[in-house]
Every structure is written in C-alpha cells, then in structure tokens.
Amino acid sequence: MDNFHFIGIKGSGMSAAAQLLSDLGNQVQGEDIESFLFTQMPLDSRNIPIYAFGTAPLSSNMKVIASNAYDDSHPSIVRCKELGIPVYRYHHFLGEWMKGYTSIAITGAHGKTTTTGMMVHALDAVEPANSLIGDGTGKGYPDARLFIFESCEYRRHFLAYKPDIAVITNIDFDHPDYFRDIDDVRNAFEEMASQTGKQLVVCGDDPQIRLLRTSADILHYGFGENNELRASNLEAGSTGLTFDVSYKNTGIGRFAIPVFGKHNVLNAMAVIGTALVLDLDMETIKAQLATFSGVKRRFTEKKWGSNVVIDDYAHHPAEIRATLEAVRSKYPSKKVVGIFQPHTFSRLEKLLDDFALSLSDADDVYLCQIFGSAREGKGSVSIDDLRTRIPNARLVSENITSDMSPYNDSILVFMGAGDIQKYQDVLFQS
C-alpha cells in the first residue's frame, strides 16, 4: 500500500480520489483551507487527516497529488519540491493509476456529475466498481474490475486519460478563459475520442457531437430517430419520468427514473448504452435506475415554510435551462423563483446574453454578486450588466430572508457553482 498526500484535498475531484485510495487500503492525508466545505464530510467519516495549508507532516515516501486549482508557485507545492518530494498533478496521477482497470470515462460540457453518479448506482448492482464522482464522492473496492470516473475537458486535462469506454453527454462552449471558441472545444473532444480504446457512447441529439471526426466505434443515444439507442413515449408523473427504450429498432423495455427533466432521460440513456457495451443484465440496470436518488448539489430539495428550496450546481446557460425545465416538469403549477450566482467573470462576459435569456425562464429572478475563482479574481463585467438584461431582475439584499419572505407555496431555485449555499444557510437559520 502507498502513502498519499493531497494538496487541495477539499476539491470535489481531489476529495473523491482521496476517498477512493483510502478505501483501497492506502494511507491518505491532505491539506487545504481551514473553512468547512461539504466535500470534507466523507473524508472526516474515513478519519482522513486534513491540515491547514503549510502545516501537514510530510515524509520522503509520500506520493503528493496537487489540485489543478493551484499553480506551481503555491507555497505547499514549493515546500514539497524543496524537500525533494515529487508532486503529481491530479489528472496525470489518475491517468497512470487507472491503467490497471477497465475504465469508463464520463465527459461532456454538462451533465457529467449526474451521469457518473447514475452510472455508478446502476452498475454497482451488477458489479461493484471503483468510482470517482465530481460531487466529491469516491468509493473503492479492492477486487473491482471497473473504474467509473468523471472526466473534465478544462485545459484538456482529459487527454491524460486513455479510457476503454468514453461517454460524451454533449459539447458546448464553456471555460472561455481557456477555449477560444466552440471549434476549439470540439477539437479537444476529438483528441479525447481518439484515445478511447474500445467504445464511444455519445448523445446523438447533440449537433456538435455529430460533427466529431473519429475512427472509434460509436453508439449514439437520444430521442432522435437517427440514434441506434432511442428513448420515446416520455411521460412525467408525480414521482419522476417513464420512457420506452429501443436498440436498433428492437424494444428493450419501459424504464423509470425518479428525477425530472429531459436531460436526465439522456443521462439514463448513457448508462443503458454503456451497459449494452459491457453486456450487463438489463433488468438489473432497469431496477437500479428506478431507485437513483441523485448526486450532491444537483436538484437537491428542502422545505422552507410552504416553499420548496432547490439547490443546483447549474452555472452555464444550458444548465440553467435544463434545471428550470425540470422544475416546470415537476411543479407545473408553482411559481418559480431563480436565485443565481455567476461563476467566473470570463464565463459571464462571454455568455452574458445567453445567461439573461436562460434566467428569463423563471417567474422572478434574484442575482448574487459574481463568484470568482482561484485563477480569476476580477473582470470587466459586473452583476449589473446581467441585471439590466433581465426584466424585473433584482439583486439579492444583505438579508435574503427578507427577499424571499413574500413567497408562499413557490419553488426557490438556487443555482451556481460558487458559494451560493451561504445564502441558503441564512434562509434556513431564519
């Protein structure tokens, strides 16, 4: 067994990897900021030590894994190098480590985390797999054959991986601080596809995916008739969605998922397609999909008085549209209030009009100040630039409770990838 040290262990991918390696019997510790983050809860439950940056005990036999959120000038990384301890970047380490497994990568601009969680939940009933989910959840089984993991396109980090099977949920322009345009994004996915060893399982309804140039074997899924794996006859009920599935014009059966939104049907189709490639028992997969409870910070619901509060990670216009569509599907007669916190200045600047259009799907809109990132603390756009583009949009006040108090029997949808939970905390403490 090995001895691992994580720099930035509370990051969602880092936390999940630390949990996975701990479950496999390795010694694991890490360092990060002292503030509490929800990603440390599973670390604490495993008794994984977490130290403040710069205070962790280090030894020469450690393998140090550094978060991609920090560059080489970070004091903790400098400290390791001064001590002669090699430092591996998260994606480079993972790319080497996974070579001992049949690996399944889930990638795409949107939907990676939910699809990965759904995949892990469904396949676990057939064959428990090592897994790494982007909501900060990791799990390891010493005898596992499969490794299911979320694979991020940012800065082309996913090119460090050579998976056996790769799922592509969609291709969209995002991360404008790195990618030039949609063609640059698509080219990155083409490079990734060329490194996939056995099979691509892709959403054939996505126009950018249809433009991919690759010699890899492809299974297309979706609603369109030009897909080999197709969903049809979608119905929304009080507890979720049901739909028929056919493969090469032969019916597989009627499936149910206890979540809402067409995007979640597509996520389920990615799981079904992967199960077909692996030749897994479809009746077991069907039964598992019917019990999928979701992942952290994706359409998580709580009650606040007579209102339903939904917490969602949506931080891109396409994700906001999908989230609000799911809300309308589940609560068709309710008033929908969107509370949104933009994540990164560059994303808001490049997609400003798209954000305004997607948020207009809510009945009322409240906007929080922009949340930057470790790489980007300021920009040339302000929250007022977005507010002026949305009719009747308002800025969240110092006390969000007073903003929300007029609402009764409504759906309050908090969306963002930053620290928007702090506004919910104020609400629930009132």
C-alpha positions in Angstrom: 0.0 0.0 0.0 1.1 3.6 -0.7 1.2 6.8 1.3 -0.6 9.7 -0.3 -0.7 13.4 0.5 -3.3 15.7 -1.3 -2.6 19.4 -1.8 -6.2 20.9 -2.0 -7.9 17.8 -0.7 -11.3 19.5 -0.3 -11.7 20.0 -4.0 -14.5 17.8 -5.4 -12.3 15.6 -7.6 -9.5 15.6 -5.0 -11.8 14.6 -2.2 -13.3 11.8 -4.2 -9.8 10.5 -5.2 -8.7 10.6 -1.6 -11.7 8.6 -0.5 -11.1 6.0 -3.3 -7.5 5.5 -2.4 -8.3 5.2 1.3 -10.9 2.6 0.7 -8.3 0.6 -1.2 -6.2 0.5 2.0 -3.7 3.3 1.3 -2.5 5.8 3.9 -4.1 9.2 2.9 -3.9 12.7 4.3 -4.2 16.2 2.9 -4.1 20.0 3.3 -6.4 22.8 2.3 -8.1 26.0 3.6 -9.5 25.8 7.1 -13.1 26.8 6.2 -15.6 23.9 6.2 -16.6 22.6 2.8 -19.2 19.9 2.3 -16.6 17.8 0.4 -14.7 17.1 3.7 -17.6 15.2 5.3 -16.8 11.9 3.6 -13.1 12.5 4.4 -13.9 13.0 8.1 -16.0 9.9 8.1 -13.0 7.9 6.9 -10.7 9.6 9.5 -8.5 11.1 6.8 -6.4 13.8 8.4 -6.8 17.3 7.0 -4.3 20.0 7.8 -4.2 23.7 7.1 -2.0 24.7 4.2 1.7 24.5 5.1 1.2 22.6 8.4 0.9 19.0 7.2 3.6 16.5 8.3 5.5 15.3 5.2 7.8 12.3 4.5 10.0 11.3 1.6 8.0 8.1 0.9 4.8 10.1 0.2 3.2 10.4 -3.3 2.0 14.0 -3.4 -1.1 14.8 -5.6 -1.7 18.5 -6.3 -5.0 20.1 -7.3 -5.2 21.8 -10.6 -6.7 24.8 -8.9 -3.2 25.8 -7.7 -0.2 26.6 -9.9 3.4 25.6 -9.2 4.1 28.8 -7.1 1.7 27.7 -4.4 3.6 27.5 -1.1 2.6 23.9 -0.4 3.8 22.8 -3.8 7.1 24.7 -3.4 7.6 23.2 0.0 7.3 19.6 -1.3 9.8 20.4 -4.1 12.2 21.9 -1.7 12.0 18.7 0.4 12.7 16.6 -2.8 9.2 15.0 -2.7 7.8 14.5 -6.3 4.5 16.3 -7.0 1.9 14.8 -9.4 -0.9 16.7 -10.9 -4.3 15.2 -10.2 -5.1 14.3 -13.9 -1.6 12.9 -14.5 -1.7 10.7 -11.5 -5.2 9.5 -12.3 -4.2 8.7 -15.9 -1.5 6.4 -14.7 -3.4 4.8 -11.9 -6.4 3.8 -14.0 -4.4 1.6 -16.3 -5.0 -1.4 -14.1 -8.8 -1.3 -14.7 -11.4 -1.4 -17.4 -12.1 2.3 -17.3 -15.3 4.2 -18.1 -14.9 8.0 -18.6 -18.0 10.3 -18.4 -17.3 13.6 -20.1 -19.1 16.5 -21.7 -19.8 20.2 -21.2 -22.9 19.5 -19.0 -24.3 16.5 -17.1 -21.1 14.8 -16.2 -21.6 14.5 -12.5 -25.2 13.3 -12.6 -24.5 10.8 -15.3 -21.4 9.5 -13.4 -23.5 9.1 -10.3 -26.3 7.4 -12.2 -23.7 5.1 -13.8 -22.1 4.1 -10.5 -25.5 3.5 -8.9 -26.7 1.3 -11.8 -23.6 -0.7 -12.4 -22.9 -1.3 -8.7 -25.8 -3.7 -8.5 -24.2 -5.9 -11.2 -20.6 -5.4 -10.4 -19.2 -3.0 -7.7 -16.8 -0.6 -9.3 -14.2 1.8 -8.1 -15.6 5.3 -8.8 -14.9 9.0 -8.7 -17.8 11.4 -9.0 -17.5 15.2 -9.3 -19.7 15.9 -6.4 -16.9 14.9 -4.1 -17.9 11.2 -3.8 -15.4 8.4 -4.2 -15.5 4.7 -3.5 -13.1 1.8 -3.7 -13.4 -1.9 -3.8 -10.1 -3.9 -3.6 -11.3 -6.6 -6.0 -13.0 -4.2 -8.5 -12.5 -4.7 -12.3 -14.2 -1.5 -13.4 -13.3 2.2 -12.7 -16.0 4.8 -13.4 -14.9 8.4 -13.3 -15.8 11.9 -14.3 -13.5 13.3 -16.9 -13.1 17.1 -17.3 -12.3 18.8 -20.5 -11.0 22.0 -18.9 -7.5 22.8 -20.1 -7.7 19.5 -22.0 -6.9 17.6 -18.7 -8.9 14.6 -20.0 -6.2 14.0 -22.6 -4.2 12.4 -19.7 -6.7 9.6 -19.7 -7.0 6.6 -22.1 -10.3 5.1 -21.1 -11.7 1.9 -22.5 -15.2 3.4 -22.8 -16.0 7.1 -23.0 -19.4 8.7 -22.7 -19.9 12.2 -24.2 -23.0 13.8 -22.9 -22.8 17.0 -25.1 -20.3 19.5 -26.4 -20.8 23.2 -25.7 -18.7 26.3 -25.4 -17.6 26.9 -21.9 -14.4 27.8 -20.0 -13.8 30.9 -22.1 -10.7 31.6 -20.1 -9.1 28.7 -21.9 -11.0 27.6 -25.0 -11.1 30.1 -28.0 -14.5 29.0 -29.4 -16.8 26.0 -30.0 -14.4 24.6 -32.7 -11.6 24.6 -30.1 -13.8 22.7 -27.7 -14.9 20.2 -30.3 -11.3 19.6 -31.3 -10.4 18.8 -27.7 -13.2 16.2 -27.7 -11.9 14.7 -30.9 -8.5 14.3 -29.4 -10.0 12.6 -26.4 -12.1 10.3 -28.6 -9.0 9.2 -30.5 -7.6 7.9 -27.2 -10.6 5.8 -26.3 -9.7 2.2 -26.5 -13.0 0.3 -27.1 -16.2 2.3 -27.5 -17.7 5.8 -27.5 -21.2 6.2 -26.1 -22.4 9.6 -27.2 -25.6 11.7 -27.3 -26.6 11.7 -31.0 -29.1 14.5 -30.5 -26.2 17.0 -29.9 -25.2 18.8 -33.1 -21.6 19.3 -32.1 -21.2 15.6 -31.3 -22.5 14.7 -34.8 -19.6 16.8 -36.2 -16.9 14.8 -34.4 -14.3 13.2 -36.7 -13.2 10.0 -35.2 -12.5 6.4 -36.3 -13.6 5.0 -32.9 -16.7 2.7 -32.7 -19.6 4.9 -31.7 -23.0 4.1 -30.1 -25.4 7.1 -30.5 -28.2 7.5 -27.9 -31.0 10.1 -27.7 -34.6 10.9 -28.7 -33.9 11.3 -32.4 -34.8 8.5 -34.9 -31.2 8.5 -36.2 -29.9 7.1 -33.0 -29.2 3.4 -32.5 -30.3 3.6 -28.9 -33.5 5.6 -28.6 -35.9 6.9 -26.0 -39.5 7.6 -26.8 -43.0 8.0 -25.3 -41.7 10.1 -22.4 -44.2 10.7 -19.6 -43.9 12.8 -16.4 -45.6 11.6 -13.3 -45.7 12.7 -9.7 -42.6 10.7 -8.8 -40.5 11.0 -11.9 -40.3 10.1 -15.6 -41.0 6.9 -17.6 -40.0 6.2 -21.2 -39.6 3.4 -23.7 -36.1 2.3 -24.9 -35.3 0.6 -28.2 -31.9 -0.6 -29.5 -31.6 -0.9 -33.3 -35.4 -0.8 -33.6 -35.9 -3.6 -31.0 -37.6 -2.7 -27.8 -35.7 -3.2 -24.6 -38.4 -2.2 -22.2 -40.0 0.7 -20.4 -37.7 2.5 -17.9 -38.5 4.7 -14.9 -36.3 7.3 -13.2 -37.3 9.2 -10.0 -35.9 12.5 -11.3 -37.2 15.1 -13.8 -36.1 16.9 -17.0 -35.3 15.5 -20.5 -31.6 15.9 -19.7 -32.0 13.2 -17.1 -33.5 10.8 -19.6 -30.5 11.4 -21.8 -28.2 10.7 -18.7 -30.1 7.4 -18.2 -29.7 6.5 -21.9 -25.9 7.0 -21.5 -26.0 4.4 -18.7 -28.1 2.0 -20.7 -25.8 2.3 -23.7 -22.7 1.6 -21.5 -24.5 -1.4 -20.0 -25.1 -2.7 -23.6 -21.4 -2.3 -24.4 -20.4 -4.2 -21.3 -23.2 -6.8 -21.9 -24.7 -6.4 -18.4 -28.0 -7.7 -17.2 -30.5 -5.0 -18.4 -33.3 -6.0 -16.0 -30.9 -5.2 -13.1 -29.9 -1.9 -14.7 -33.6 -1.0 -15.1 -34.3 -1.8 -11.5 -31.4 0.3 -10.3 -32.2 3.3 -12.5 -35.6 3.4 -10.8 -34.0 3.9 -7.4 -31.4 6.6 -8.3 -31.7 9.4 -5.7 -29.4 11.9 -7.4 -26.0 13.4 -6.5 -24.9 16.2 -4.2 -25.9 19.8 -5.3 -27.9 18.6 -8.3 -31.6 19.4 -7.8 -31.4 18.8 -4.0 -34.7 19.7 -2.4 -35.6 21.1 1.1 -38.6 22.8 2.6 -38.6 26.4 3.8 -42.0 27.2 5.2 -44.5 26.4 2.4 -41.9 26.8 -0.2 -39.6 24.2 -1.8 -35.9 25.2 -2.0 -33.9 23.6 -4.7 -30.1 23.7 -4.7 -28.4 23.1 -8.0 -24.9 23.4 -9.5 -26.2 25.0 -12.7 -23.6 27.6 -13.8 -23.9 27.7 -17.6 -27.0 28.9 -19.6 -27.6 25.4 -21.0 -27.6 24.0 -17.4 -29.9 26.8 -16.2 -32.4 26.0 -18.9 -32.3 22.3 -18.1 -32.7 22.9 -14.4 -35.7 25.2 -14.9 -37.3 22.8 -17.4 -37.0 20.1 -14.8 -38.6 22.4 -12.2 -41.5 23.2 -14.5 -41.9 19.5 -15.3 -42.1 18.5 -11.6 -44.0 21.6 -10.4 -46.1 22.8 -13.4 -48.5 25.0 -11.4 -46.0 26.6 -9.0 -44.3 30.0 -9.2 -40.6 29.6 -9.9 -38.1 32.0 -8.4 -34.5 31.8 -9.7 -31.6 32.9 -7.4 -28.4 32.8 -9.4 -24.7 33.4 -8.6 -22.5 33.7 -11.7 -19.3 31.7 -11.5 -16.2 33.4 -13.1 -16.1 36.8 -14.8 -15.0 35.4 -18.1 -17.9 33.0 -18.4 -20.4 35.7 -17.6 -18.8 38.2 -20.1 -18.7 35.7 -23.0 -22.2 34.3 -22.4 -23.9 37.4 -21.0 -26.9 37.4 -23.3 -27.4 33.6 -23.1 -27.5 33.9 -19.3 -30.1 36.6 -19.5 -32.2 34.5 -21.8 -32.0 31.3 -19.8 -32.8 33.0 -16.5 -35.9 34.6 -18.0 -37.5 31.2 -17.9 -38.1 31.8 -14.2 -41.0 33.9 -13.0 -38.8 36.1 -10.7 -35.0 36.4 -10.7 -32.6 37.4 -8.0 -28.9 37.8 -8.7 -25.9 37.4 -6.3 -22.5 39.0 -6.8 -20.1 37.2 -9.2 -18.1 34.4 -7.6 -14.5 34.4 -9.0 -12.1 31.5 -8.8 -8.5 30.8 -7.7 -7.4 31.7 -11.3 -9.6 34.7 -11.8 -10.4 37.2 -9.1 -11.8 40.1 -11.2 -13.0 41.0 -14.7 -14.6 43.7 -16.9 -18.2 42.6 -16.3 -20.4 43.3 -13.3 -23.6 41.8 -12.0 -25.5 44.9 -13.1 -24.6 44.1 -16.7 -26.7 40.9 -16.3 -29.4 42.5 -14.2 -30.2 45.1 -16.8 -30.8 42.4 -19.4 -33.4 40.5 -17.4 -36.9 42.1 -16.9 -37.7 42.6 -13.2 -34.4 41.0 -12.1 -33.3 42.2 -8.6 -30.0 41.9 -6.7 -30.1 39.8 -3.5 -30.1 42.1 -0.5 -27.9 41.8 2.6 -30.7 39.7 4.2 -32.0 37.2 1.6 -34.7 36.2 4.1 -36.5 39.5 3.5 -36.3 39.0 -0.2 -37.9 35.5 0.0 -40.4 36.2 2.7 -43.2 37.4 0.4 -43.2 34.0 -1.4 -45.6 31.2 -0.4 -46.0 27.8 -2.0 -43.3 28.6 -4.5 -40.2 27.0 -5.8 -37.0 28.8 -4.9 -34.2 27.6 -7.2 -30.6 28.4 -6.1 -28.2 28.0 -8.9 -24.4 28.4 -9.1 -21.0 26.7 -8.7 -19.5 29.1 -6.2 -20.6 29.6 -2.6 -24.3 30.2 -3.1 -25.0 27.8 -0.3 -24.2 30.6 2.1 -27.4 32.4 1.1 -29.4 29.2 1.7 -27.8 28.9 5.1 -29.1 32.4 6.0 -32.5 31.4 4.8 -32.7 28.2 6.9 -31.3 29.9 10.0 -34.0 32.5 10.0 
